[in-house]
Amino acid sequence: MTHRDVIGLIVSYLYAFGLLGFGEAIRKWRGYSQAFTRKLVHIGAGMWVWGTLALFDTWQIGLIPFGSFIILNYVFYRFTIFQAMDSEE
């Protein structure tokens, strides 16, 4: 694991949690629907592939944030931590 890979991991997690926080903040502040903020978060997360390509030296290390967020998304959904990510039903 290179120095750039470590920086890439840190930036990836900051970006992901920042995106979730932003979605939750505008849902509460502006009253946007959960459907809107869910789409916003998913589009932002999908765009992170460019950040992964730019920051990581090793592509295998670049997969760690994506894999860990599969598990974290289940926890967030199960315990309703971020309503911006939950569907309205």
C-alpha positions in Angstrom: 0.0 0.0 0.0 1.5 3.3 -1.1 1.2 6.7 0.5 -1.2 7.8 -2.3 -3.4 4.7 -1.5 -3.7 5.8 2.2 -4.6 9.3 1.2 -7.1 7.9 -1.3 -8.8 5.9 1.4 -9.0 8.9 3.7 -10.4 11.1 1.0 -12.8 8.4 -0.1 -14.4 8.1 3.3 -14.5 11.8 3.9 -16.2 12.3 0.5 -18.7 9.5 1.2 -19.7 10.7 4.7 -19.7 14.3 3.5 -22.1 13.3 0.7 -24.4 11.6 3.2 -24.2 14.5 5.5 -24.9 16.9 2.7 -27.9 14.9 1.6 -29.3 14.7 5.1 -28.7 18.4 5.7 -30.6 19.6 2.6 -33.4 17.1 3.3 -33.9 18.7 6.7 -33.1 22.3 5.7 -34.9 22.6 2.4 -37.5 19.9 2.9 -36.5 17.9 -0.1 -38.0 14.4 -0.4 -36.1 11.3 0.5 -36.4 10.2 -3.1 -34.6 13.3 -4.3 -31.8 13.1 -1.7 -31.4 9.4 -2.3 -30.8 10.0 -6.0 -28.5 12.9 -5.2 -26.4 10.7 -2.9 -26.3 7.8 -5.4 -25.3 10.1 -8.3 -22.6 11.6 -6.2 -21.3 8.2 -5.1 -21.3 7.0 -8.7 -19.2 10.0 -9.7 -16.6 9.0 -7.2 -15.2 6.5 -9.7 -13.2 9.4 -11.1 -11.8 10.2 -7.7 -10.8 6.6 -7.3 -9.0 6.6 -10.6 -7.2 9.8 -9.8 -6.1 9.1 -6.2 -5.2 5.4 -5.9 -2.0 3.7 -7.2 -3.3 0.2 -6.6 -6.8 -0.6 -8.0 -7.3 -3.3 -5.4 -7.0 -0.8 -2.6 -9.4 1.5 -4.4 -12.1 -1.2 -4.0 -12.0 -1.1 -0.2 -14.2 1.9 0.2 -16.8 0.5 -2.2 -16.8 -2.9 -0.5 -17.0 -1.4 3.0 -19.9 0.8 2.1 -21.9 -2.2 1.0 -21.8 -3.3 4.6 -22.2 0.2 6.0 -25.3 0.8 3.8 -26.9 -2.2 5.3 -26.2 -0.9 8.8 -27.4 2.6 7.9 -30.6 1.1 6.4 -31.2 -1.4 9.2 -30.9 1.3 11.9 -32.2 4.3 9.9 -29.1 6.4 10.5 -29.4 8.5 7.4 -32.9 9.2 6.2 -31.5 10.9 3.1 -30.6 7.4 1.9 -33.7 5.5 2.8 -36.6 5.1 0.4 -39.9 6.7 1.5 -41.9 3.5 2.0 
